[in-house]
Amino acid sequence: MSGKRRLLTGRILIFLFLAAGAAILLHCTLWEKNEFTPSPRSVIIGRGEGLAQVAQKFRDAGIINNPFLFKLAGRILGSAGKIRPGKYSFISRKSNLELLADITEGKSFAYPSVTLYEGIRASQIAHLLHDQAGIDSAKFMTAVADTSLIEIAGHDAVSLEGFLMPDTYEFAWQTDERVVAKRLLAQFREFFVDSLQRRVHVLGYSIREILTIASIVEGETRLDAERPIVAGLYYNRLKKRMRLEADPTIRYLLPNGTHRIHFNDLDIESPYNTYRNYGLPPTPINNPGRNSILAALYPARHSYLYFVADGKGGHRFSKTFDEHKQNVRLYRKARAAAQRAEG
């Protein structure tokens, strides 16, 4: 074999060797499967995080075998700048190509389930969404101040408090805060149909006032059967120009809103203190559920003006103050007996 042919053969072998190496590298970079147990595994990608940060998170979570090859795959595919923030759930045996497709197209989003209970406040919703769905609390509260999002004529609200419908929701991680607020409001509008809006006008109140009554009812009882009775009682007091003297409005003013109310709490200077002021407080004090809103719209008709806990989870209702004092004595007696039983 001549020297020229040997040189050519050598160059061809080198080329084939390099081509084979490049093919192996490309296969490892794009198509080789990343295996891990247990599967699936979750990773949170924050807003603005780049390819290097994602590679490190995937490496720390044990999702990828080689961060260098993952970043190389990202550069080959032009994934930088296209990464979508969110909470992801990945199964084992995905290649870098598949992982990059997931995080640039949002294919493996994990949607946290967030339950907003009846009577929750907007500030509590903000903290819950932050903890469970990565939502920025401050930005959410900014959205809560934007009443243009309500999209119901004549709502007369000063914030979204009262309009954020309690329910169980699923959000992608770090969903835009205004989008979240709009989702809660959409649930409210779906429930608060035209017939209920007409009912507001029949009662002679505004939507804000009806939701304020509903929020007080929500704070007073957890029993659905009692809600219309409690609502009717507060309407009776309003008609008679009596102070509402609603304990939930006092709890609204307390730092944690949960401890037992003391007599000095009743002297707090605030338009929300219904022990000092006549009429309704300025705004809803929480976000009431559907049953409390219906109770405020369709209150029971009766002559009750007072009520007190019965010590069994419900309440005793009375028409006169003398009856009420007797019921208070019964409650105190039941509470003392319960305390003795507890030891």
VMD Tcl script that draws the C-alpha trace (Angstrom):
set ca {
  {0.00 0.00 0.00}
  {1.36 3.31 -1.06}
  {2.04 6.11 1.37}
  {-0.78 8.21 -0.02}
  {-3.29 5.43 0.42}
  {-2.10 4.77 3.98}
  {-2.47 8.49 4.77}
  {-5.96 8.56 3.30}
  {-6.95 5.44 5.18}
  {-5.60 6.94 8.39}
  {-7.57 10.13 7.88}
  {-10.73 8.16 7.18}
  {-10.23 6.13 10.36}
  {-9.63 9.28 12.38}
  {-12.75 10.83 10.87}
  {-14.81 7.73 11.63}
  {-13.39 7.61 15.14}
  {-14.24 11.28 15.73}
  {-17.67 10.85 14.16}
  {-18.37 7.85 16.35}
  {-17.19 9.78 19.39}
  {-19.38 12.74 18.45}
  {-22.35 10.43 17.93}
  {-21.80 8.82 21.32}
  {-21.42 12.23 22.97}
  {-24.56 13.50 21.24}
  {-26.45 10.39 22.32}
  {-25.29 10.78 25.92}
  {-26.11 14.48 25.81}
  {-29.60 14.26 24.35}
  {-31.04 10.75 24.46}
  {-29.41 8.78 27.28}
  {-31.96 8.07 30.02}
  {-31.56 9.54 33.49}
  {-32.56 6.90 36.02}
  {-33.43 7.48 39.67}
  {-35.45 6.01 42.52}
  {-37.85 6.70 44.05}
  {-39.86 8.08 41.16}
  {-41.40 10.61 40.63}
  {-39.37 13.46 42.10}
  {-40.36 17.10 42.39}
  {-38.31 20.22 41.67}
  {-39.27 23.88 41.90}
  {-37.88 26.22 39.23}
  {-38.18 29.85 40.28}
  {-38.78 32.87 38.10}
  {-35.62 34.02 36.29}
  {-33.59 30.88 36.99}
  {-31.25 29.90 34.15}
  {-29.88 26.69 32.71}
  {-26.99 26.44 35.19}
  {-29.28 26.87 38.21}
  {-31.74 24.32 36.87}
  {-28.94 21.84 36.18}
  {-27.71 22.19 39.76}
  {-31.24 21.71 41.15}
  {-31.73 18.62 39.00}
  {-28.35 17.27 40.11}
  {-29.16 17.92 43.80}
  {-32.51 16.16 43.37}
  {-30.82 13.21 41.65}
  {-32.84 13.66 38.47}
  {-29.91 13.96 36.02}
  {-26.68 12.00 35.77}
  {-24.39 14.74 34.46}
  {-25.04 18.50 34.87}
  {-22.45 19.34 32.20}
  {-24.20 17.23 29.58}
  {-27.58 18.64 30.62}
  {-26.33 22.21 30.15}
  {-24.71 21.21 26.84}
  {-28.04 19.79 25.69}
  {-29.72 23.03 26.69}
  {-27.27 25.06 24.63}
  {-27.64 22.77 21.60}
  {-31.42 23.07 21.76}
  {-31.45 26.78 22.54}
  {-33.38 26.22 25.80}
  {-31.79 29.12 27.68}
  {-34.31 31.91 28.09}
  {-37.25 29.59 27.43}
  {-37.37 27.88 30.83}
  {-40.80 28.18 32.46}
  {-40.93 28.59 36.25}
  {-43.07 26.17 38.16}
  {-43.24 23.10 40.33}
  {-42.44 20.01 38.29}
  {-42.84 16.30 38.91}
  {-40.52 14.06 36.91}
  {-40.58 10.29 36.45}
  {-37.43 8.22 36.04}
  {-35.89 7.30 32.66}
  {-36.28 10.69 30.98}
  {-33.54 11.93 28.69}
  {-32.10 15.44 28.83}
  {-34.02 16.12 25.62}
  {-37.31 15.16 27.32}
  {-36.49 17.06 30.51}
  {-35.67 20.21 28.57}
  {-38.89 19.86 26.58}
  {-40.78 19.58 29.87}
  {-39.36 22.72 31.42}
  {-39.63 24.83 28.27}
  {-43.17 23.69 27.45}
  {-44.52 23.07 30.96}
  {-45.34 19.42 30.27}
  {-44.56 18.04 33.72}
  {-46.07 20.79 35.86}
  {-47.19 19.64 39.30}
  {-50.33 21.52 40.29}
  {-50.48 22.05 44.06}
  {-53.95 21.67 45.51}
  {-54.78 24.62 47.77}
  {-57.89 24.60 49.96}
  {-59.28 27.96 51.04}
  {-61.66 27.36 53.93}
  {-64.83 29.34 54.53}
  {-64.22 32.50 56.53}
  {-60.58 32.89 55.49}
  {-59.24 36.43 55.13}
  {-57.42 37.78 52.09}
  {-54.19 38.13 54.10}
  {-54.45 34.50 55.17}
  {-55.08 33.46 51.57}
  {-51.91 35.32 50.58}
  {-49.81 33.39 53.13}
  {-51.40 30.06 52.21}
  {-50.78 30.59 48.51}
  {-47.20 31.60 49.22}
  {-46.54 28.46 51.25}
  {-48.36 25.99 48.99}
  {-48.11 27.46 45.49}
  {-45.10 29.83 45.55}
  {-47.28 32.93 45.09}
  {-45.80 36.31 46.06}
  {-47.92 37.43 49.06}
  {-47.33 41.16 48.57}
  {-48.21 41.03 44.88}
  {-51.35 39.06 45.66}
  {-52.44 41.68 48.20}
  {-51.83 44.35 45.56}
  {-54.25 42.45 43.32}
  {-56.73 42.26 46.22}
  {-56.84 46.06 46.25}
  {-57.88 46.21 42.58}
  {-61.70 46.18 42.59}
  {-61.84 46.46 38.79}
  {-61.21 42.71 38.75}
  {-64.64 41.98 40.29}
  {-66.51 42.67 37.03}
  {-69.95 42.89 38.64}
  {-71.87 46.11 38.11}
  {-72.54 48.17 41.24}
  {-70.47 46.02 43.58}
  {-69.39 49.11 45.65}
  {-66.45 47.17 47.12}
  {-63.24 48.79 48.33}
  {-61.19 45.58 48.00}
  {-61.69 41.97 46.96}
  {-62.24 40.91 50.59}
  {-65.53 39.02 50.68}
  {-65.44 38.20 46.95}
  {-62.65 35.57 47.05}
  {-64.63 32.35 46.91}
  {-63.47 29.63 49.33}
  {-62.91 26.35 47.51}
  {-60.16 23.90 46.56}
  {-58.01 25.11 43.68}
  {-55.07 23.86 41.67}
  {-52.47 26.37 40.52}
  {-49.23 25.95 38.67}
  {-46.30 26.94 40.88}
  {-45.78 30.72 40.96}
  {-48.82 31.49 38.83}
  {-49.16 35.24 38.27}
  {-50.84 36.78 41.31}
  {-53.49 38.65 39.33}
  {-54.36 35.44 37.51}
  {-54.87 33.74 40.88}
  {-57.13 36.56 42.12}
  {-59.12 36.42 38.88}
  {-59.57 32.66 39.32}
  {-61.05 33.11 42.80}
  {-63.31 35.89 41.54}
  {-64.44 33.75 38.60}
  {-65.62 31.12 41.10}
  {-67.53 33.83 42.96}
  {-69.18 35.13 39.78}
  {-70.11 31.58 38.75}
  {-71.98 31.24 42.05}
  {-73.32 34.78 42.37}
  {-75.62 34.57 39.36}
  {-78.10 37.19 38.14}
  {-80.94 35.89 40.32}
  {-78.82 36.35 43.46}
  {-77.78 39.81 42.32}
  {-81.44 40.73 41.88}
  {-82.13 39.38 45.37}
  {-79.59 41.87 46.74}
  {-81.67 44.74 45.38}
  {-84.92 43.23 46.73}
  {-83.41 43.28 50.22}
  {-82.42 46.92 49.79}
  {-78.75 46.42 50.51}
  {-75.61 46.61 48.38}
  {-73.54 43.59 47.39}
  {-70.80 44.73 49.76}
  {-73.29 44.94 52.64}
  {-74.74 41.49 51.90}
  {-71.26 39.99 51.85}
  {-70.47 41.81 55.08}
  {-73.49 40.20 56.75}
  {-72.49 36.84 55.24}
  {-68.95 37.23 56.60}
  {-70.31 37.84 60.11}
  {-72.60 34.82 59.82}
  {-69.59 32.78 58.66}
  {-67.70 33.84 61.77}
  {-70.58 33.03 64.10}
  {-71.56 29.45 63.27}
  {-70.31 26.38 61.46}
  {-73.78 24.79 61.38}
  {-75.54 25.22 58.05}
  {-78.95 24.92 59.72}
  {-78.15 27.93 61.94}
  {-76.82 30.28 59.27}
  {-80.21 31.63 58.07}
  {-81.32 32.02 61.71}
  {-78.20 34.02 62.59}
  {-78.60 36.14 59.45}
  {-82.23 36.82 60.30}
  {-81.26 37.83 63.81}
  {-78.78 40.43 62.55}
  {-81.35 41.82 60.11}
  {-83.75 42.14 63.04}
  {-81.17 44.10 65.02}
  {-80.42 46.36 62.07}
  {-84.13 47.13 61.61}
  {-84.49 47.98 65.29}
  {-81.38 50.21 65.23}
  {-79.66 47.96 67.74}
  {-75.91 47.46 67.72}
  {-75.00 44.13 66.13}
  {-72.56 43.27 68.95}
  {-71.07 40.56 66.76}
  {-68.05 38.82 68.26}
  {-66.45 38.04 64.84}
  {-66.04 41.78 64.25}
  {-64.01 41.98 67.47}
  {-61.87 38.98 66.53}
  {-61.19 40.74 63.23}
  {-59.47 43.50 65.22}
  {-57.32 41.21 67.37}
  {-53.75 40.30 66.35}
  {-54.38 36.58 65.87}
  {-58.16 36.69 65.79}
  {-58.53 33.42 67.67}
  {-58.22 33.86 71.43}
  {-61.24 34.37 73.66}
  {-62.65 37.88 73.66}
  {-62.19 39.88 76.86}
  {-64.31 42.79 78.06}
  {-61.58 45.32 77.32}
  {-61.52 44.11 73.69}
  {-65.04 45.48 73.32}
  {-63.69 49.01 73.79}
  {-61.33 48.92 70.80}
  {-61.78 52.10 68.80}
  {-62.57 51.01 65.26}
  {-65.40 51.27 62.74}
  {-65.35 47.46 62.75}
  {-66.27 47.31 66.45}
  {-69.99 46.53 66.35}
  {-70.18 46.78 70.13}
  {-69.44 50.51 69.87}
  {-70.93 51.40 66.48}
  {-74.35 51.01 64.95}
  {-74.89 49.38 61.59}
  {-72.56 47.19 59.58}
  {-68.77 47.39 59.57}
  {-67.27 49.09 56.49}
  {-66.32 45.89 54.64}
  {-66.62 42.10 54.88}
  {-64.39 40.75 57.63}
  {-63.55 37.54 55.76}
  {-64.47 35.62 52.63}
  {-67.70 33.75 53.37}
  {-68.69 30.46 51.81}
  {-71.70 29.79 49.64}
  {-74.04 28.76 52.47}
  {-73.36 31.91 54.48}
  {-73.94 34.09 51.41}
  {-77.24 32.31 50.75}
  {-78.19 32.79 54.41}
  {-77.55 36.52 54.10}
  {-79.68 36.63 50.94}
  {-82.46 34.41 52.29}
  {-82.52 34.91 56.07}
  {-84.96 33.05 58.28}
  {-87.96 35.07 59.42}
  {-88.30 35.14 63.20}
  {-88.25 37.53 66.16}
  {-84.90 36.53 67.67}
  {-82.60 39.34 68.80}
  {-80.05 37.48 70.95}
  {-78.11 34.25 70.89}
  {-75.40 32.51 72.84}
  {-73.46 29.28 72.48}
  {-75.11 26.18 73.92}
  {-71.81 24.47 74.75}
  {-72.48 21.71 72.22}
  {-71.38 23.43 69.04}
  {-74.65 25.25 68.41}
  {-76.52 28.23 69.86}
  {-79.59 29.13 71.88}
  {-81.69 31.94 70.43}
  {-83.99 34.27 72.32}
  {-86.43 37.11 71.66}
  {-85.95 39.06 74.88}
  {-82.97 40.10 76.95}
  {-84.34 38.23 79.98}
  {-84.46 35.02 77.96}
  {-80.97 35.74 76.75}
  {-79.63 36.15 80.29}
  {-81.12 32.78 81.19}
  {-79.44 31.19 78.18}
  {-76.13 32.80 79.15}
  {-76.43 31.22 82.60}
  {-77.09 27.83 80.98}
  {-74.04 28.26 78.78}
  {-71.80 29.19 81.70}
  {-73.08 26.21 83.63}
  {-72.37 23.88 80.69}
  {-68.90 25.35 80.23}
  {-68.06 24.94 83.92}
  {-69.21 21.31 83.79}
  {-67.06 20.68 80.72}
  {-64.02 22.22 82.42}
  {-64.53 20.03 85.49}
  {-64.80 16.96 83.25}
  {-61.52 17.87 81.58}
  {-59.86 17.76 84.96}
}
mol new
graphics top color blue
foreach p $ca { graphics top sphere $p radius 0.5 }
foreach p [lrange $ca 0 end-1] q [lrange $ca 1 end] { graphics top cylinder $p $q radius 0.2 }
display resetview
